[in-house]
Amino acid sequence: YHAFLRKRCVVNPARGAFHFRAPSRIFYRAIRGMIPHKTARGAAALDRIKLFEGVPPPYDRMKRMVVPSALRVLKLKPGRKYCTLKRVSHEVGWKYNDVVAKLEEKRKDKSKAFYARKKAVANIRAKVTHGQASQLTNVQEKIAALGH
């Protein structure tokens, strides 16, 4: 990436070879190189892509998906060298690494607290239903008759 950073327009460096430092922009450019972005179809595909540093508020409550074919544990041999986009961005001059890390810690704490509450409620519900199972048989039969 440092070789890429050295590339510039000799006449007027402000004209070109723009080097984005943020991880989202570096990733955007990598994706742009993989799709036909000069066609209407490719431009529409690029418009649909949403990239963020960290997990912003509307998405922090949604269930996340993992692509198994992209997991480092499954795809890289042990001992292979690798780098993360976060580290590359930080090394080339992205200034918000600490800010995003702090926000991620806050999000993880909130998520942990939510999960603990959810688990406690599930345990209470399981105890109550297990203790009252004999009294709920007629209710369960009515619910089953309705198709639930």
C-alpha positions, -999 to +999 in steps of 0.1 A: +000+000+000+029+023+006+040+020-031+004+030-040+007+061-018+038+072-036+019+074-070+008+110-078+003+134-108+037+151-114+021+182-130-004+189-102-007+164-074-041+178-065-055+165-098-052+128-091-041+096-076-063+101-046-053+079-017-080+073+008-070+064+043-102+052+059-109+014+059-143+019+043-129+038+014-100+014+008-125-015+008-148+005-015-120+010-040-111-027-038-148-037-045-150-011-073-121-028-090-140-061-090-172-049-107-179-031-140-185+003-122-186+022-155-218+005-166-253+013-153-255-022-137-222-018-120-229+017-108-262+006-094-244-022-075-219+002-061-247+025-049-262-004-030-231-011-010-230+004+025-196+005+043-190+016+079-161+017+104-174-003+133-211-012+137-233+020+137-266+023+157-292+010+133-272-022+126-259-030+161-293-046+170-295-067+139-283-102+136-250-104+119-240-129+092-207-146+087-194-158+054-176-191+062-156-190+029-140-157+041-130-167+076-092-165+082-093-195+105-107-217+077-089-203+047-054-194+058-028-219+069-015-215+104+016-194+104+007-175+072+013-137+073-018-115+071-028-080+077-061-063+087-075-033+070-077-016+104-039-018+108-031-008+072-054+023+075-038+033+108-003+030+094-011+051+063-026+079+083-062+072+094-067+092+126-099+076+139-087+042+150-090+049+187-124+066+183-139+035+165-122+011+190-138+030+219-172+030+203-169-007+196-161-014+232-192+006+243-213-014+218-199-047+230-207-038+266-243-029+257-246-061+238-233-082+267-257-065+291-286-071+267-277-108+264-274-112+301-309-097+306-323-119+278-308-150+294-322-142+328-357-137+314-354-170+295-344-188+326-373-174+346-397-183+318-384-218+317-387-223+355-423-210+354-434-231+325-417-262+339-433-257+373-468-250+359-468-276+331-495-297+347-518-268+351-513-256+315-523-288+297-558-277+289-545-243+276-520-262+255-547-284+240-568-253+231-538-237+214-530-269+195-566-271+183-562-236+168-531-248+149-503-232+169 
